[in-house]
Structures are given as C-alpha cells and as structure tokens.
Amino acid sequence: MTRYLVERNFAEGLEIPTDDRGAKACLNVVDGNAQHGVTWVHSYVSPDHSTTYCVYDGPNPEAIRQAAETNGLPVTKITEVRVLDPYFYH
C-alpha cells in the first residue's frame, strides 16, 4: 500500500471535541475511508487549527480524494511519501 501526506485547509479552523462526539466523528471518517480502501494513519494540526497534515495509506491519490469527498473533508494537496528513518544509517 502506498503512503500519502494529505494537506487540508480549514478556513474556519478544525475543532474536534474531546468527548464522545469527537470519537464518533473520527470513527465515521475511518468508516468512510474504508469504503475506498484508504487507512488514516495519523494527523498533525497547525496551532491555529487551520491546516492539517494527514498520513494515509491507500491504493492511489484518487482513492484518497474519493474518501475525502465521502467524509466531507477538503483536500489541498496529496503527496506520495516514503519513510526516511534517521537511525537507519547507524
């Protein structure tokens, strides 16, 4: 499976409650992704909550875009990435 970094911009900011509603929202995204063979690995969010950088595994960029559409999430940029481990060379 190929790994992608997905950049998303949220004009109003992204706020996910830290309660059952937030957990349900995240699980809904996981379920929506599964419909397209996409796995959400983890995400990073900017301090102002306007941008997220999400690591995904999926078959291709189109599947990532389709999953985002299913989940009502924006996609600013998709970049195929590979792990560079700084400890590999030791």
Buried (B, 14 or more C-beta within 10 A) or exposed (E): EBBBBBBBEBEEEBEBEEEEEEEEEEEEBEEBBEEBBBBBEEBEBEEEEBBBBBBBBBEBBEBBBBBBEBBEBBBEEBEEEEEEEEEEEE
